[in-house]
Amino acid sequence: MSIADDVLGTAFYYANRPGREPEQRLGDLLGLTARYRADALAARLLRANPRVRSGPFAGMVLPVGGTEGCLAPKLLGCYESELHEPIAARVCAGYHAVINIGCAEGFYAVGLARALPGATVHAFDSDERAQRACRETASANGVADRVEIGGTLDPDGLERLCAALAAKGDVLVVCDIEGAEAELLDPTRAPSLARTDLLVELHPMFVAGCDALITQRFTATHEMARIGQRGRDDGAFPEIGGWSQLDRFLALWEFRPPENDWLSAVRKRA
């Protein structure tokens, strides 16, 4: 079956889902079609050049599709561009180790391993497909010896890891786990988090109030900044300049709800 056949079959299902009003069905169908088109555009960019074009991880090879989608923005280099300045500051600071929780295909785990040649990256993801993809990305970029990949991480395991790493040098925690941060990033269960810097994607749309909860937990020990979303300029990428307006939009689309912000938490130094 071709991709087109798959799209048409799935579209037929969405267009005829019971219990949905016609306008809701149309919205479902539009969203599905947009995702398929975004994936097709990403595949086009990947065939042309598997390397990230710009941003703090420019030059990194992405040999696999993103496990969570959004591959085109990663290849262009505008993915989560709101974090470019915080990432650049973290790279300048230098770290002995990075803990990346929710590593997916390794965009941050491998990108930071390349940017911090003296650091070991401990990457975790509950999805075995993501673990395999991260290994492939690490290998393709020559950093497999410094990227250690694991599965699900609980607060007790996080405490053991943070305590061991923080005893040897500065540690950065990068976390994106779809709302599970509310349970995992708990300094009462993992007190060594107070000795790390954190960059956390917040998901109040999945766990109500988790953004305020995470902020409150680290107020006493960290300097914090809430990072909101910004628009994207499709004119900044000549490679897609000849595409239609809709395709340019889809190439920069990250499937992100408006309340999906980030928290930067840098531990207070004495």
Summary of the structure (lengths in Angstrom):
residues: 270
radius of gyration: 19.5
end to end distance: 62.0
largest distance: 62.0
contacts: 838
relative contact order: 0.13
helix: 47%
strand: 14%
